[in-house]
Amino acid sequence: MPQTFTLFEPIFYFIVLLSLILLLLTSMPKFRARLYPTFMSVAIIVLIIFLFITESLIVAQFDLTGDEKTFTMGIVAVTLNVLTVYFAFRKPRMKK
Protein backbone atom coordinates (compact mmCIF):
# COMPACT_ATOMS: atom_id res chain seq x y z
CA MET A 1 0.00 0.00 0.00
CA PRO A 2 1.58 3.33 -1.04
CA GLN A 3 2.04 6.08 1.51
CA THR A 4 0.26 9.42 1.32
CA PHE A 5 2.24 12.60 0.59
CA THR A 6 1.16 15.16 3.22
CA LEU A 7 4.11 17.56 3.43
CA PHE A 8 2.26 20.42 1.71
CA GLU A 9 -0.71 20.29 4.10
CA PRO A 10 0.51 23.09 6.45
CA ILE A 11 1.19 25.31 3.44
CA PHE A 12 -2.38 24.84 2.21
CA TYR A 13 -3.76 25.58 5.70
CA PHE A 14 -1.84 28.86 5.64
CA ILE A 15 -3.05 29.67 2.12
CA VAL A 16 -6.69 29.04 3.05
CA LEU A 17 -6.32 31.22 6.14
CA LEU A 18 -4.66 34.00 4.13
CA SER A 19 -7.38 33.78 1.46
CA LEU A 20 -10.12 33.98 4.08
CA ILE A 21 -8.53 37.05 5.72
CA LEU A 22 -8.14 38.69 2.31
CA LEU A 23 -11.81 37.98 1.50
CA LEU A 24 -12.96 39.42 4.82
CA LEU A 25 -10.88 42.56 4.34
CA THR A 26 -12.17 43.01 0.81
CA SER A 27 -15.81 42.65 1.81
CA MET A 28 -15.51 45.38 4.45
CA PRO A 29 -16.37 48.82 3.06
CA LYS A 30 -13.60 50.53 5.02
CA PHE A 31 -10.84 48.60 3.24
CA ARG A 32 -12.14 48.97 -0.32
CA ALA A 33 -9.11 48.62 -2.57
CA ARG A 34 -9.03 46.95 -5.95
CA LEU A 35 -5.43 46.53 -6.99
CA TYR A 36 -3.97 44.90 -3.88
CA PRO A 37 -6.62 42.17 -3.39
CA THR A 38 -6.64 41.36 -7.09
CA PHE A 39 -2.85 41.08 -7.22
CA MET A 40 -2.74 38.96 -4.06
CA SER A 41 -5.54 36.68 -5.27
CA VAL A 42 -3.89 36.06 -8.63
CA ALA A 43 -0.55 35.45 -6.90
CA ILE A 44 -2.12 32.96 -4.51
CA ILE A 45 -3.85 31.12 -7.37
CA VAL A 46 -0.54 30.89 -9.24
CA LEU A 47 1.12 29.59 -6.05
CA ILE A 48 -1.59 26.95 -5.65
CA ILE A 49 -1.12 25.81 -9.25
CA PHE A 50 2.65 25.64 -8.69
CA LEU A 51 2.14 23.58 -5.51
CA PHE A 52 -0.25 21.19 -7.27
CA ILE A 53 2.25 20.64 -10.09
CA THR A 54 5.11 20.12 -7.63
CA GLU A 55 3.05 17.73 -5.53
CA SER A 56 2.06 15.70 -8.59
CA LEU A 57 5.71 15.43 -9.67
CA ILE A 58 6.80 14.29 -6.20
CA VAL A 59 3.94 11.81 -5.93
CA ALA A 60 4.72 10.34 -9.34
CA GLN A 61 8.48 10.20 -8.72
CA PHE A 62 8.33 8.41 -5.36
CA ASP A 63 5.24 6.26 -6.08
CA LEU A 64 3.10 7.85 -3.37
CA THR A 65 -0.57 8.77 -3.26
CA GLY A 66 -1.86 12.32 -3.19
CA ASP A 67 -3.58 13.82 -0.19
CA GLU A 68 -7.24 14.65 -0.72
CA LYS A 69 -7.14 17.26 2.06
CA THR A 70 -4.63 19.41 0.21
CA PHE A 71 -6.63 19.12 -3.00
CA THR A 72 -9.83 20.16 -1.22
CA MET A 73 -8.09 23.05 0.54
CA GLY A 74 -6.63 24.16 -2.80
CA ILE A 75 -10.08 24.24 -4.39
CA VAL A 76 -11.48 26.14 -1.39
CA ALA A 77 -8.63 28.66 -1.56
CA VAL A 78 -9.14 29.22 -5.30
CA THR A 79 -12.86 29.76 -4.68
CA LEU A 80 -12.13 32.25 -1.88
CA ASN A 81 -9.72 34.14 -4.13
CA VAL A 82 -12.24 34.32 -6.97
CA LEU A 83 -14.75 35.71 -4.47
CA THR A 84 -12.14 38.22 -3.32
CA VAL A 85 -11.70 39.52 -6.85
CA TYR A 86 -15.50 39.67 -7.24
CA PHE A 87 -15.92 41.69 -4.03
CA ALA A 88 -13.02 43.96 -4.97
CA PHE A 89 -14.71 45.00 -8.22
CA ARG A 90 -18.30 44.97 -7.00
CA LYS A 91 -19.94 48.36 -6.94
CA PRO A 92 -21.18 49.39 -3.49
CA ARG A 93 -24.91 49.89 -3.13
CA MET A 94 -26.11 53.45 -2.72
CA LYS A 95 -28.05 54.08 0.48
CA LYS A 96 -31.32 56.01 0.15
C-alpha angles and dihedrals in degrees: 000000000000120000123244120248106229104156094109094053096096090049091054091048088055092047092051091049092048091048092050092050090048091050092049092049092048094050092054112091093219093063098045106155126144109191101050098049092044093050092046093047093051090046091051092049090051089049091051091051090049091050092049091051092047092047092050091051092050093046092050094045097051098034095243132142124249123248115246091204093063091047091051092046090049091054091047091050092049090050091050091050093050088051089049091056090046093052091044092059098035114114113239116243117251114239117227 
